[in-house]
Amino acid sequence: MRIAIPKDNLIDDIYLEKYNAANKIKKLISVANQSEQMIKTASVSYHNNKKSNQNNENLIDLFSKMLSALSMSTNNDVNDIINKIAKSEETSPSYKSGSREKKDDIKIVSKNIKDSHYQVDVSKDIVKQNNKEVIMVSCYARDAYLGRYLIKRNYFYTTDRESSADDTYNEIVTKVGAIKDRYYNEIIDISEVSTQIKKTLDGVISEIEIKEDSIGTNVRRHN
C-alpha cells in the first residue's frame, strides 16, 4: 500500500483513514505469522505436538480477541484465515505490486445548491507485513459540504482470493455509479444517495471487514 502525499505537502485525510485500517490488519498478519513460525519449529514428538496444538488454540483465541478489539469481524473460520495469511508470500520485487492497486473517485454533485454533495472514494490496496500480503478494498463516502464521512468500509481478502477482491472493487464502482445515474435521472432524491450506498456495501462479503458508518439526515443549506 502506497501513501500518497498531495501537492503543497497537505495530506488528504482519506490516506490517514486507509493508513489506520491497514495498521489494524497488519496486527492480525503479525499474529498469523506467529502461527507459521510455530508450525515450522514444532517437533514431531507426541509431547511437542500437544504443545503445538495448545499454542495454536491460543493463537486462534488471540486472533479472535484482536478482531473484536479492533472493531473487525469475520464470518469465516478463524483458523482457516490464519493459515491462509501465514502461507501468503510478499510479491517478488520484480513484480510491480502497484499494478494490482486501483483507485476511483466518484463525485455526486447536487443539482440544488441547498443540498449536499457526495464524494465516494473506492480503492484496492496491497497491505504488507512480515513478508506477508493481504488485499484491502476500501470505500469511503463523504458529505463534501460538511467534510464528514457518512460511511467507511474496509474489506480484507487473503491473496488466494484476489479475484474476489477485484470483483468487489468493480461491483462497488459499478453500483455507486448506477446510484449517481439514478439521482441525475431523477429516479431517487439526493437524500436517498447515502442509504443506497450503504445498502450496496452491506451486501459485500469478505473474509475480514471493518464496518464504520453513520447515516444521518441530509444536510440542507439555506438559499
KANOR-V782239 format. One record per residue. N is the residue number from 1. SS is DSSP state (h for helix, s for strand, l for the rest). Layout:
{{N,SS} {N,SS}}
This chain:
{{1,l} {2,l} {3,l} {4,l} {5,l} {6,l} {7,h} {8,h} {9,h} {10,l} {11,l} {12,l} {13,h} {14,h} {15,h} {16,h} {17,h} {18,h} {19,h} {20,h} {21,h} {22,h} {23,h} {24,h} {25,h} {26,h} {27,h} {28,h} {29,h} {30,h} {31,h} {32,h} {33,h} {34,h} {35,h} {36,h} {37,h} {38,h} {39,h} {40,h} {41,h} {42,l} {43,l} {44,l} {45,l} {46,h} {47,h} {48,h} {49,h} {50,h} {51,h} {52,h} {53,h} {54,h} {55,h} {56,h} {57,h} {58,h} {59,h} {60,h} {61,h} {62,h} {63,h} {64,h} {65,h} {66,h} {67,h} {68,h} {69,h} {70,l} {71,l} {72,s} {73,s} {74,l} {75,l} {76,l} {77,l} {78,h} {79,h} {80,h} {81,h} {82,h} {83,h} {84,h} {85,h} {86,h} {87,h} {88,l} {89,l} {90,l} {91,l} {92,l} {93,l} {94,l} {95,l} {96,l} {97,h} {98,h} {99,h} {100,h} {101,l} {102,s} {103,s} {104,s} {105,s} {106,s} {107,s} {108,s} {109,l} {110,l} {111,l} {112,l} {113,l} {114,l} {115,s} {116,l} {117,l} {118,s} {119,s} {120,s} {121,s} {122,s} {123,s} {124,s} {125,s} {126,s} {127,s} {128,s} {129,s} {130,l} {131,l} {132,s} {133,s} {134,s} {135,s} {136,s} {137,s} {138,s} {139,s} {140,s} {141,s} {142,s} {143,s} {144,l} {145,l} {146,l} {147,l} {148,s} {149,s} {150,s} {151,s} {152,s} {153,s} {154,s} {155,s} {156,s} {157,s} {158,s} {159,h} {160,h} {161,h} {162,h} {163,h} {164,h} {165,h} {166,h} {167,h} {168,h} {169,h} {170,h} {171,h} {172,h} {173,h} {174,h} {175,h} {176,h} {177,h} {178,h} {179,h} {180,h} {181,h} {182,h} {183,h} {184,h} {185,l} {186,l} {187,l} {188,l} {189,l} {190,h} {191,h} {192,h} {193,h} {194,h} {195,h} {196,h} {197,h} {198,h} {199,h} {200,h} {201,h} {202,h} {203,l} {204,l} {205,l} {206,l} {207,l} {208,s} {209,s} {210,s} {211,s} {212,s} {213,s} {214,l} {215,l} {216,l} {217,l} {218,l} {219,l} {220,s} {221,l} {222,l} {223,l}}
